[in-house]
């Protein structure tokens, strides 16, 4: 699985079309995404062509500006875990953006052929992990994680691969599905375009003084 990882990326910037759905709402948005390795994930989210929110995530904090209501929020990284009931870290979030396989260390993987794909699975007793690789290209098509004690799950599907630098393959279409007894099911579809690698970008995140901080 190590060969599936995107290597030597210090910066990533991309445009994205997003479709979000949960039990109570369905929203279509667009976004600009900028990632600086091991440092910052920045998103500028737009609805109907106007900026609706700006988000900055660091390894220990998350900052959200709500342009629609003139509000902002500052939380530690644990807010993401609580909001979506998922045990995420910044490095795992970074891997999700890059489309890298998320591995559980020190586990022995079982392999079997399922239809036209290879299925790899392992478990550390707390999280059950599955990977599906295309039977011809061996590119990652899906990975899923089930937290056995919480009965929650996260699955990520990848498609529309294109070759980038050093003959690496990058997925331009993603689907993320998260489920838990507390939050139900959430689904996000992401279509990336105009993606650039290793070109430093200016990251602006200024909270207007007139905005109200909320918990």
Secondary structure, 3 states (H helix, E strand, C coil): CHHHCCCCCCEEEEEEEEEEECCCCEEEEEEEEEEECCCEEEEEEEECCEEEEEEEEECCEEEEEECCCCEEEEEECHHHHHHHCCCCCHHHHHHHHHCCCCCCCCCCCEEEEECCEEEEEEECCCEEEEEEEECCCCCEEEEEEEECCCCEEEEEEEEEEEECHHHCEEEEEEEEEEEECCCEEEEEEEEEEEEEECCCCCCCCCCCCCCEECC
